[in-house]
Amino acid sequence: MKTIIIYYTFGGSTQKEAARLAAELKAPLCRVKETRNRSFLGSFIPGGYLAMHRKPVSIQPLDVDLKDYDQIYIGCPVWAGYPAPAFNAIVQQLPAGKKVELFLCSGGGGTEKSESGTKEMIEKKGCSVASYRDVLTGVKPGKMKE
Ligand SMILES: Cc1cc2nc3c(=O)[nH]c(=O)nc-3n(C[C@H](O)[C@H](O)[C@H](O)COP(=O)(O)O)c2cc1C
């Protein structure tokens, strides 16, 4: 089974978790970047709003073809209780039939209010959610580096 880890990070903690997984699974990493250069303020307004409304943002073209992989880990920070909007853009690009493993990095609040809807998004793409993990990073927004 071919595995890849695709992730978005704003402050670096999701990247850390993605790199840890990549080493453990000996799998390649794919970092997703937004087209726009997001400021810290811009992560809250409009970032938090877009996250809560499950709106995608424009992302740079991926440098991998997700069709080539069977198992896809997706990692993303949590904004306002929801996956950051880059997550919605990643899900849009998911080919059907993939086994998806999710890890959502939050300061400590987790994703209780958004978990079921997030899983539904993946299932609507014809993929299965094989695992779902909240990673509590302990990094509060005010302590984030840009
Ligand atoms: C706009 C914004 C909203 C956030 N909202 C939450 C939240 O609702 N709950 C929480 O526990 N952490 C929240 N955080 C903290 C991040 O989820 C946490 O620091 C995460 O580890 C960041 O990952 P990153 O460093 O990969 O961007 C928020 C951070 C930002 C920038």
The ligand as an SDF file (V2000), in Angstrom:
LIG
                    3D

 31 33  0  0  0  0  0  0  0  0999 V2000
   -6.9200   31.4990   13.6300 C   0  0  0  0  0  0  0  0  0  0  0  0
   -6.6100   30.4910   14.6870 C   0  0  0  0  0  0  0  0  0  0  0  0
   -7.6630   29.8770   15.3660 C   0  0  0  0  0  0  0  0  0  0  0  0
   -7.3930   28.9050   16.3320 C   0  0  0  0  0  0  0  0  0  0  0  0
   -8.4490   28.2830   16.9420 N   0  0  0  0  0  0  0  0  0  0  0  0
   -8.2010   27.3120   17.8510 C   0  0  0  0  0  0  0  0  0  0  0  0
   -9.3010   26.6230   18.4690 C   0  0  0  0  0  0  0  0  0  0  0  0
  -10.4810   26.8660   18.1840 O   0  0  0  0  0  0  0  0  0  0  0  0
   -9.0180   25.6520   19.3900 N   0  0  0  0  0  0  0  0  0  0  0  0
   -7.7140   25.3320   19.7270 C   0  0  0  0  0  0  0  0  0  0  0  0
   -7.5160   24.4540   20.5690 O   0  0  0  0  0  0  0  0  0  0  0  0
   -6.6500   25.9610   19.1410 N   0  0  0  0  0  0  0  0  0  0  0  0
   -6.8740   26.9290   18.2100 C   0  0  0  0  0  0  0  0  0  0  0  0
   -5.8200   27.5640   17.5920 N   0  0  0  0  0  0  0  0  0  0  0  0
   -4.4390   27.1030   17.8970 C   0  0  0  0  0  0  0  0  0  0  0  0
   -3.9220   26.1420   16.8250 C   0  0  0  0  0  0  0  0  0  0  0  0
   -4.8870   25.1780   16.4440 O   0  0  0  0  0  0  0  0  0  0  0  0
   -2.6770   25.4010   17.3460 C   0  0  0  0  0  0  0  0  0  0  0  0
   -1.7150   26.3270   17.7880 O   0  0  0  0  0  0  0  0  0  0  0  0
   -2.0830   24.4890   16.2830 C   0  0  0  0  0  0  0  0  0  0  0  0
   -1.1000   23.6790   16.8950 O   0  0  0  0  0  0  0  0  0  0  0  0
   -1.4690   25.3010   15.1560 C   0  0  0  0  0  0  0  0  0  0  0  0
   -0.9140   24.4540   14.1660 O   0  0  0  0  0  0  0  0  0  0  0  0
    0.1900   25.0150   13.1540 P   0  0  0  0  0  0  0  0  0  0  0  0
    1.3410   25.4590   14.0130 O   0  0  0  0  0  0  0  0  0  0  0  0
    0.5370   23.8460   12.3030 O   0  0  0  0  0  0  0  0  0  0  0  0
   -0.4350   26.1230   12.3720 O   0  0  0  0  0  0  0  0  0  0  0  0
   -6.0480   28.5380   16.6330 C   0  0  0  0  0  0  0  0  0  0  0  0
   -5.0030   29.1790   15.9550 C   0  0  0  0  0  0  0  0  0  0  0  0
   -5.2670   30.1400   14.9940 C   0  0  0  0  0  0  0  0  0  0  0  0
   -4.1490   30.7930   14.2550 C   0  0  0  0  0  0  0  0  0  0  0  0
  1  2  1  0
  2  3  1  0
  2 30  2  0
  3  4  2  0
  4  5  1  0
  4 28  1  0
  5  6  2  0
  6  7  1  0
  6 13  1  0
  7  8  2  0
  7  9  1  0
  9 10  1  0
 10 11  2  0
 10 12  1  0
 12 13  2  0
 13 14  1  0
 14 15  1  0
 14 28  1  0
 15 16  1  0
 16 17  1  0
 16 18  1  0
 18 19  1  0
 18 20  1  0
 20 21  1  0
 20 22  1  0
 22 23  1  0
 23 24  1  0
 24 25  2  0
 24 26  1  0
 24 27  1  0
 28 29  2  0
 29 30  1  0
 30 31  1  0
M  END
$$$$
